[in-house]
Amino acid sequence: MHPLYASSPRHSFLAQILDELSELQPKRLLPPFKSVGNRALRDFIKKWNPDISIFPSYFFNPRHHTGYIQWRRPRIRRATLGNDQEPL
């Protein structure tokens, strides 16, 4: 599931992403996970530091492929990537 599916409609961060993606040249695209997937989203967050919250994956899919089921209440965190913080 791509994180944009769970985003707020008409969020300004979505507009920024779509504007930037529309400028990419198809012949110069990297593999999808790098150009338009989760890695690309991480890079956009690092670049623009938007006012967003990131939900853990088990919030949307509590059953892991290994069979583990996450039942605890999800911890929602504010996505900030200052100079002293590790990437998400």
N, C-alpha and C positions, 0 to 999 in steps of 0.2 A: 504494500500500500504506500503510495507516494504521499508525503506530508501535506502537499497542497490540497489533497482531497479533504482533509480535516480542517482547513483554514476558514477563516471568516470571509464571507462574500465581500468582494470589492475592497479588500484590504490593500492599502497603498504598497505594501511589500510585494504583493502579487503583481501589481502593475509594474513595479520596477523589474521584477524577474522577467515578466513577459516582454517588456520593452527590450531588455538586454538579449533575451533568447531570439527575438525576431531579427536581430542584427547579425546573428551567426550565419556563416556561409556553410551550406551543407557539406561541401567537399572538405572542409577543415574541421568537421566535428570529430570529437574523440568518442570512445565507447559511451553508450547512453548513460551509464552510472556516473561518468565524469562530466559529461556535457549538460545533461538535463535531469539527472537523478539525485540521489541523496548526497553524493559528494559535491555536486554543483550547488545544491541548496546550502550545504555547509559553507562553501566558499562565498556565496551571496551573503550569508549571515555575517561572516567575518568581514566582508567588504563594507556593508552598510550598517551593521549593528542595529537592526530594526527593533521596534517595541513589540515583541512577540513572546508567547509562552510556548514551551515545548513539553508535550506530554510523552511519558514513557511508552514504548511500543506495546506493552501489555495492557495499556489502557484501551486499545483498539482490538487487540488479539491476545487474550489472556492465556490461550493454550499454545505453548511453545512446540516447535516441531519435534523436540525430544520427548514430549509427553508431559513435561512439567507444566503445572497450571498455577498462575499467579493470582492469589486471592486478596492480597493486601491492598489497601487503598492507595491509588497512584500518587506519587509525589510530583507535583507540577513545578517546574522551575522557570524562572525568567531567563531568556537567552541573552546573555551579555558576553562579549568577547573583548574585554579590555586587554591591554598590553601584557598584564601580569596573569592572565587566565589562560588555561588550556583550551584548545578547540573542543567543540562539542562532539 
